[in-house]
Amino acid sequence: MAVQYKLLTADMLWDMPADTKPTHFELVDGLIEAMTPPGTDESALIERLAAALGQFAMTRKAGRIIVGGSGFMLAPDTVRVPDIGFISAARVIDLPANRFYPGAPDLAVEIITPGDEVNTVRYKVLQLLDAGTPLLWLVYPTLNMVDVFRSVNTVDIITIDDTLDGGDVLPGFVLPLRTLFKA
């Protein structure tokens, strides 16, 4: 006998009773996928990068930084939760209370940890880029490097001696990787 799964929509997931709703999850093609919460080192790195992005966005009135559990509804059955997301000022909207943000972030940041599965990360990258995310950073703390995606076919690899920049999404934003990866 085959196991049958009930595919969910983002609305169904949001409306689940609190005591049955999972924590640290994404909705991928109608199925709930558990996410491992970041460890202490990854959390510190997320905090440093979010602070730098947030300060830049606030002083330039460039948009809004979203950190942690807020999800982006890429399709009715897909909600992705980057470690850090950025929405440009032109796209910031007032949402009904407690709903996922409709659409992809302008910048998505994923901190890669040793337990992340390559295929899972790659599929998430593809979904975010296909949904319209114009800039995506995969940050590798153990390697002190970042993969910068501007499309599926355009990836730059920057290392500890390089500078991370906001490209067309956050023009003027620069951050030396040494600053990001400091202990």
Summary of the structure (lengths in Angstrom):
residues: 183
radius of gyration: 16.5
end to end distance: 52.4
largest distance: 58.8
contacts: 500
relative contact order: 0.14
helix: 25%
strand: 34%
